[in-house]
Amino acid sequence: MDTEFQYREAISPGEMNSLRASVGFRQIDPRQLEAGLRGSAGIAAVYAGETAAGMARLIWDGGGVALITDVLVRPEYRGLGLEQELIERLLGFLRGQLRPGFGIQVDVRAFSGQAGLYEAMGFQVSTIERRGTPMHICLTDRIELTDARFGPCGHGGA
């Protein structure tokens, strides 16, 4: 593939939903995506022409806890190093925030064979003994909003 890529620090909710669909994730209401994008500490997006080829998003509390999430690359652009570059851009931002004595714990979720890539970048597999048991709750009253891979979520709404 002889494609020229451009990196940006923003992505639209529509482009994000398109990326989500390309990897088999459910669509999210654009208003909710917009709020999430606005609340992110950083966004790394890569484009092939005008098409969003991939993205990653950083959630950071401004202190010692960060999460890299929504690491999405269209299947046709996988294996080109885009995912690693997106994550490196977000890690570079965090490294720039470090001061003497500071430390930032950065978490990422590995799906579909991503664990090897993340380990090669320095991430460590979390163990229950070191980090506790990962858990989640889905706050919704509409069961069709859940991702099939997680199964039905409880009704955490009011």
C-alpha positions in Angstrom: 0.0 0.0 0.0 1.5 3.3 -1.1 -0.5 5.7 1.0 0.6 9.0 2.5 -0.7 9.5 6.0 -1.3 12.8 7.9 -1.6 12.9 11.7 -4.1 15.3 13.4 -5.1 16.0 17.0 -8.8 15.9 16.3 -11.5 13.7 14.8 -15.2 14.2 14.3 -17.8 12.0 16.0 -18.9 10.8 12.6 -15.4 9.8 11.6 -15.0 8.0 15.0 -18.3 6.1 14.5 -17.0 5.1 11.0 -13.8 3.7 12.6 -15.8 1.9 15.2 -18.0 0.3 12.6 -15.0 -0.8 10.6 -13.7 -2.9 13.5 -17.2 -4.2 14.5 -17.9 -1.9 17.4 -21.4 -0.5 17.9 -22.3 3.1 16.9 -22.5 5.7 19.7 -24.8 8.7 19.7 -22.7 11.6 18.2 -23.6 13.9 21.1 -22.0 11.4 23.5 -19.0 11.0 21.3 -18.6 14.8 21.0 -18.6 15.1 24.8 -16.0 12.3 25.2 -13.8 13.9 22.6 -14.0 17.3 24.2 -13.2 15.8 27.6 -10.2 13.9 26.3 -6.7 15.1 27.3 -5.4 14.2 23.9 -6.5 12.7 20.6 -4.3 11.2 17.9 -5.9 10.6 14.5 -4.3 9.5 11.3 -5.8 10.1 7.9 -5.3 8.6 4.4 -6.4 11.6 2.3 -9.7 12.6 3.8 -10.5 9.2 5.3 -9.9 8.6 9.0 -7.6 5.5 9.0 -7.2 5.3 12.8 -7.3 7.0 16.1 -6.5 6.8 19.8 -7.7 8.8 22.7 -6.1 9.8 26.0 -8.0 10.2 29.3 -5.8 11.7 32.0 -6.6 13.2 35.4 -3.7 15.7 35.2 -1.9 13.7 37.9 -0.8 10.2 38.0 -3.5 8.2 36.2 -4.1 7.9 32.5 -5.9 5.6 30.1 -5.3 5.2 26.4 -8.6 4.1 24.9 -10.4 3.9 21.5 -7.3 2.6 19.8 -8.9 1.9 16.4 -7.3 1.3 13.0 -9.3 0.3 9.9 -8.6 -3.3 8.9 -7.2 -2.3 5.5 -4.5 -0.1 7.3 -3.4 -2.5 9.9 0.2 -3.7 10.0 1.6 -0.4 8.8 2.7 0.9 12.2 -0.2 3.3 12.6 -1.4 1.9 15.9 2.0 2.2 17.4 2.5 5.8 16.1 -0.9 6.9 17.5 0.0 5.5 21.0 3.5 7.0 20.9 2.1 10.4 20.1 -0.1 10.2 23.3 2.7 8.8 25.4 4.9 11.6 24.1 2.4 14.2 25.3 2.4 12.5 28.8 6.2 12.3 28.9 6.2 16.1 28.3 4.1 16.5 31.5 6.6 14.7 33.7 8.5 16.7 36.3 11.2 15.5 38.8 9.6 12.9 41.1 6.4 12.5 38.9 5.1 9.2 37.6 2.0 8.5 35.5 0.4 5.1 35.4 -0.8 4.6 31.8 -3.4 1.8 31.1 -4.5 0.5 27.8 -6.9 -2.4 26.9 -5.5 -5.0 24.4 -8.0 -6.5 22.0 -7.5 -8.8 19.0 -3.8 -9.6 19.2 -2.8 -6.1 20.4 -1.0 -7.4 23.5 2.2 -8.2 21.7 2.4 -4.8 20.2 1.8 -3.1 23.5 4.3 -5.3 25.3 6.9 -4.4 22.6 6.2 -0.7 23.5 6.9 -1.3 27.2 3.4 -2.0 28.5 3.2 -4.9 31.0 0.3 -7.4 31.3 -1.6 -6.5 34.5 -2.1 -9.3 37.0 -4.8 -9.5 39.6 -2.2 -9.5 42.3 -0.6 -6.2 41.0 -3.6 -4.3 39.8 -6.8 -6.0 41.0 -9.5 -7.5 38.9 -10.7 -5.4 36.0 -14.4 -4.8 36.3 -17.0 -2.7 34.5 -20.7 -1.7 34.6 -22.7 -0.4 31.7 -25.1 2.4 32.7 -27.9 2.2 30.2 -31.6 1.2 30.1 -31.3 0.1 26.4 -29.8 -3.4 26.1 -29.2 -2.9 22.4 -26.6 -0.3 23.2 -24.2 -2.9 24.6 -21.3 -4.5 22.7 -21.9 -8.2 22.0 -18.4 -9.1 23.2 -19.3 -7.9 26.8 -22.8 -9.5 26.9 -25.8 -7.9 28.4 -25.1 -5.1 30.8 -27.0 -4.5 34.0 -29.5 -1.7 34.2 -27.4 0.9 36.0 -29.7 3.8 35.1 -31.9 5.7 37.6 
